[in-house]
Each structure stands twice: as C-alpha cells, then as structure tokens.
Amino acid sequence: MATINPRINVTLGAEALDVLTWLAGKEKKSLSAKAGELISIALEMEEDWRDSRIADERLATAKKYYSHEEAWASLSGK
C-alpha cells in the first residue's frame, strides 16, 4: 500500500534498537511510529535550543534596557 509520507532509512546500534523496541512495545506502537515521534521531539528541542542561542546573542549585544515605566513615559512624551 502506498503512503503519502516520505520514507527514510536509519541504522541504529543494538542498544538504541533495544530501547526503541521497548518504548514502542510499551506504547503499543510500531518501531517506525515511535522513531518518528522521537525524531519530531528532538527536532523541536533543536529548534528551541537554536532560538534560545539567538535570543542570548541579541541580549548580549543590547545597548540599553528600559524599565516598564521609562518605556511608557517615552510614549506619553513625559
């Protein structure tokens, strides 16, 4: 049966395969479904880490911080 989802081949070591098999069995999922779920989680974590690094770099190069009161005062012309 054809599928609309792209396929990839992944080679796992024995220990990783054992853990994946255990997790998939525990949740009554196929190996490929559990692997796909774990890859999606890892990609989200990678994206969060990258975004955090970008935010840290921006904070490190910021020139001046304004308090809440200063920001509103500047808008009201005070």
VENBEL-V143915 format. One record per helix or strand of 3 or more residues. SS is the DSSP state (~ for helix, > for strand). FROM is the first residue (numbers start at 1). LEN is the number of residues. If there is no record, write none. Layout:
ss-><SS:SS>
from-><FROM:FROM>
len-><LEN:LEN>
This chain:
ss-><~:~:~>
from-><14:31:68>
len-><13:30:9>
